Amino acid sequence: MKKIKQFLKNLKNNKTGNILIEIPVILAIIGGLTAFSADNLEQIIPEARDVRRSADTHQISTALAFYYDDKGYYPIYISDNKKISWQILTRELEITYIQEMPQDPLFEEGYSYRYWSDGQIAKLYYTSEVDGGEKERWNY
């Protein structure tokens, strides 16, 4: 009986055999989590950029509201040229109403914000990566 207890005690203290089993299991778990997170990252990043676009246009809409309160009209621009509309909006709002006009996270890749106004009605748009279409963010 004493020999069996001694054998079990030695077996319990000797854990080198378990390491050979634990390492592949841990590597398999890490590999699975990495593959799972990489797939989700491809979906999460465009969604995160769309959230930023929404937040940017909300910030701009607040600046436009202050502009309207001060002047009684919105900056006028009635064309569909995105670049020029943004330049006009930047010139009218920056410094006084907004510290720095935000740019689309993928501005270099053709994404941009768009502004339209006849003076009494103003609209802000952004192109969604997730939906693939233009979203009207603000309309007053």
Backbone hydrogen bonds in HBPLUS format (Angstrom, degrees):
<---DONOR---> <-ACCEPTOR-->    atom                        ^
c    i                          cat <-CA-CA->   ^        H-A-AA   ^      H-
h    n   atom  resd res      DA  || num        DHA   H-A  angle D-A-AA Bond
n    s   type  num  typ     dist DA aas  dist angle  dist       angle   num
A0005-LYS N   A0001-MET O   3.02 MM   4  6.33 162.8  2.05 152.5 156.5     1
A0006-GLN N   A0002-LYS O   2.98 MM   4  6.18 157.2  2.04 144.2 150.9     2
A0007-PHE N   A0003-LYS O   2.89 MM   4  6.06 154.1  1.95 142.5 149.7     3
A0008-LEU N   A0004-ILE O   2.87 MM   4  6.13 162.6  1.90 153.8 157.7     4
A0009-LYS N   A0005-LYS O   2.90 MM   4  6.06 154.1  1.97 146.7 154.2     5
A0010-ASN N   A0006-GLN O   2.96 MM   4  6.16 159.0  2.00 148.7 153.9     6
A0011-LEU N   A0007-PHE O   2.95 MM   4  6.14 152.8  2.02 145.6 153.6     7
A0012-LYS N   A0008-LEU O   2.91 MM   4  6.06 153.2  1.99 144.4 151.4     8
A0013-ASN N   A0009-LYS O   3.08 MM   4  6.29 155.5  2.14 147.4 153.1     9
A0014-ASN N   A0010-ASN O   3.06 MM   4  6.09 135.0  2.27 140.0 151.1    10
A0018-ASN N   A0015-LYS O   3.22 MM   3  5.55 134.6  2.44 107.1 117.7    11
A0021-ILE N   A0018-ASN O   3.05 MM   3  5.30 137.2  2.24 103.5 115.2    12
A0022-GLU N   A0018-ASN O   2.88 MM   4  6.11 160.4  1.92 156.1 162.6    13
A0023-ILE N   A0019-ILE O   3.10 MM   4  6.03 170.9  2.11 153.8 154.1    14
A0026-ILE N   A0022-GLU O   2.91 MM   4  6.09 165.0  1.93 159.9 163.7    15
A0027-LEU N   A0023-ILE O   2.95 MM   4  6.15 164.6  1.97 155.9 160.4    16
A0028-ALA N   A0024-PRO O   2.91 MM   4  6.03 152.1  1.99 142.9 150.3    17
A0029-ILE N   A0025-VAL O   3.01 MM   4  6.28 155.6  2.07 148.8 155.1    18
A0030-ILE N   A0026-ILE O   2.92 MM   4  6.18 167.4  1.94 155.6 158.8    19
A0031-GLY N   A0027-LEU O   2.90 MM   4  6.00 161.1  1.93 146.0 151.8    20
A0032-GLY N   A0028-ALA O   2.96 MM   4  6.11 156.7  2.01 144.8 151.0    21
A0033-LEU N   A0029-ILE O   2.97 MM   4  6.21 162.3  2.00 153.2 157.7    22
A0034-THR N   A0030-ILE O   2.94 MM   4  6.10 156.6  1.99 150.0 156.7    23
A0035-ALA N   A0031-GLY O   3.01 MM   4  6.21 164.0  2.04 150.0 153.7    24
A0036-PHE N   A0032-GLY O   3.00 MM   4  6.13 159.3  2.04 147.2 153.2    25
A0037-SER N   A0033-LEU O   2.90 MM   4  6.04 161.3  1.93 148.8 153.7    26
A0038-ALA N   A0034-THR O   2.98 MM   4  6.10 152.2  2.06 147.9 155.2    27
A0039-ASP N   A0035-ALA O   3.26 MM   4  6.45 155.3  2.33 144.8 149.8    28
A0040-ASN N   A0036-PHE O   3.21 MM   4  6.47 159.3  2.26 145.5 151.1    29
A0041-LEU N   A0037-SER O   2.89 MM   4  5.99 142.9  2.03 143.1 153.3    30
A0043-GLN N   A0040-ASN O   3.06 MM   3  5.29 136.1  2.26 102.3 114.2    31
A0044-ILE N   A0040-ASN O   2.83 MM   4  6.02 154.8  1.89 153.5 162.1    32
A0045-ILE N   A0041-LEU O   3.11 MM   4  5.94 171.4  2.12 149.9 150.7    33
A0048-ALA N   A0044-ILE O   2.84 MM   4  6.05 152.5  1.91 153.9 162.2    34
A0049-ARG N   A0045-ILE O   3.00 MM   4  6.30 153.3  2.08 151.6 158.6    35
A0050-ASP N   A0046-PRO O   2.99 MM   4  6.25 149.9  2.08 144.1 152.1    36
A0051-VAL N   A0047-GLU O   2.97 MM   4  6.28 148.6  2.07 145.1 153.7    37
A0052-ARG N   A0048-ALA O   3.01 MM   4  6.32 153.2  2.08 144.1 151.2    38
A0053-ARG N   A0049-ARG O   2.90 MM   4  6.20 153.2  1.97 144.5 152.0    39
A0054-SER N   A0050-ASP O   2.96 MM   4  6.20 158.3  2.00 147.1 152.3    40
A0055-ALA N   A0051-VAL O   2.95 MM   4  6.23 156.2  2.01 147.4 154.0    41
A0056-ASP N   A0052-ARG O   2.77 MM   4  6.00 159.7  1.81 155.2 160.9    42
A0057-THR N   A0053-ARG O   2.95 MM   4  6.17 168.0  1.97 153.0 155.7    43
A0058-HIS N   A0054-SER O   2.99 MM   4  6.15 142.2  2.14 139.2 150.0    44
A0059-GLN N   A0055-ALA O   2.97 MM   4  6.24 154.4  2.04 147.5 153.8    45
A0060-ILE N   A0056-ASP O   2.96 MM   4  6.30 155.0  2.02 149.5 156.8    46
A0061-SER N   A0057-THR O   2.88 MM   4  6.00 151.5  1.96 139.4 147.3    47
A0062-THR N   A0058-HIS O   3.06 MM   4  6.34 147.9  2.16 145.2 152.8    48
A0063-ALA N   A0059-GLN O   3.16 MM   4  6.50 156.4  2.21 144.3 150.3    49
A0064-LEU N   A0060-ILE O   2.84 MM   4  6.15 152.9  1.91 150.6 158.9    50
A0065-ALA N   A0061-SER O   2.97 MM   4  6.18 147.3  2.08 141.3 149.5    51
A0066-PHE N   A0062-THR O   3.14 MM   4  6.50 155.3  2.20 148.3 153.9    52
A0067-TYR N   A0063-ALA O   2.96 MM   4  6.21 156.6  2.01 147.1 154.1    53
A0068-TYR N   A0064-LEU O   2.85 MM   4  6.08 160.8  1.89 150.2 154.9    54
A0069-ASP N   A0065-ALA O   2.96 MM   4  6.19 155.0  2.02 144.8 151.8    55
A0070-ASP N   A0066-PHE O   3.02 MM   4  6.27 151.4  2.10 147.6 154.6    56
A0071-LYS N   A0067-TYR O   2.90 MM   4  6.07 165.8  1.92 158.0 161.9    57
A0072-GLY N   A0068-TYR O   2.70 MM   4  4.86 148.7  1.79 132.3 141.0    58
A0074-TYR N   A0119-GLY O   2.71 MM  45  4.53 163.0  1.74 127.2 133.1    59
A0077-TYR N   A0117-SER O   2.84 MM  40  5.08 160.6  1.87 133.2 139.8    60
A0117-SER N   A0077-TYR O   2.70 MM  40  5.08 168.3  1.72 146.5 148.4    61
A0085-SER N   A0081-ASN O   3.05 MM   4  6.17 162.9  2.08 154.0 159.5    62
A0086-TRP N   A0082-LYS O   3.05 MM   4  6.19 153.4  2.12 147.2 153.7    63
A0087-GLN N   A0083-LYS O   3.05 MM   4  6.33 149.0  2.15 143.0 151.8    64
A0088-ILE N   A0084-ILE O   2.96 MM   4  6.21 161.4  2.00 156.6 160.4    65
A0089-LEU N   A0085-SER O   3.03 MM   4  6.19 163.6  2.05 144.3 149.2    66
A0090-THR N   A0086-TRP O   2.85 MM   4  5.94 155.9  1.90 144.2 151.2    67
A0091-ARG N   A0087-GLN O   2.96 MM   4  6.13 162.9  1.98 147.6 151.9    68
A0092-GLU N   A0088-ILE O   3.03 MM   4  6.26 152.7  2.10 149.2 156.4    69
A0093-LEU N   A0089-LEU O   2.96 MM   4  6.02 153.1  2.03 150.8 157.3    70
A0094-GLU N   A0090-THR O   2.94 MM   4  5.42 161.6  1.98 143.8 149.8    71
A0097-TYR N   A0093-LEU O   2.88 MM   4  5.08 152.8  1.96 154.9 161.4    72
A0098-ILE N   A0093-LEU O   3.13 MM   5  5.89 136.7  2.33 143.5 139.5    73
A0095-ILE N   A0098-ILE O   2.87 MM   3  5.62 131.9  2.10 154.0 153.0    74
A0107-PHE N   A0104-ASP O   3.06 MM   3  4.88 141.5  2.21 123.8 116.0    75
A0109-GLU N   A0106-LEU O   2.88 MM   3  5.31 144.3  2.01 111.7 122.8    76
A0111-TYR N   A0106-LEU O   3.35 MM   5  5.50 156.1  2.41 142.0 135.1    77
A0110-GLY N   A0107-PHE O   3.26 MM   3  5.53 156.9  2.32 115.7 114.2    78
A0114-ARG N   A0125-TYR O   2.95 MM  11  4.98 159.5  1.99 134.1 136.4    79
A0125-TYR N   A0114-ARG O   2.84 MM  11  4.98 155.3  1.90 149.7 152.2    80
A0116-TRP N   A0123-LYS O   2.99 MM   7  5.21 150.0  2.08 149.3 152.7    81
A0123-LYS N   A0116-TRP O   2.77 MM   7  5.21 153.2  1.84 160.9 165.0    82
A0118-ASP N   A0121-ILE O   3.21 MM   3  5.82 143.7  2.35 150.0 160.4    83
A0140-TYR N   A0122-ALA O   2.95 MM  18  5.34 157.8  2.00 152.0 158.8    84
A0124-LEU N   A0138-TRP O   2.95 MM  14  5.09 149.6  2.04 140.0 145.7    85
A0137-ARG N   A0124-LEU O   2.79 MM  13  5.52 151.8  1.87 146.1 154.8    86
A0126-TYR N   A0135-LYS O   3.00 MM   9  5.44 148.5  2.10 144.8 154.8    87
A0135-LYS N   A0126-TYR O   2.72 MM   9  5.44 175.4  1.73 167.2 166.2    88
A0128-SER N   A0133-GLY O   2.87 MM   5  5.58 169.2  1.89 160.4 157.1    89
A0132-GLY N   A0128-SER O   2.97 MM   4  5.20 130.1  2.22 113.6 127.6    90
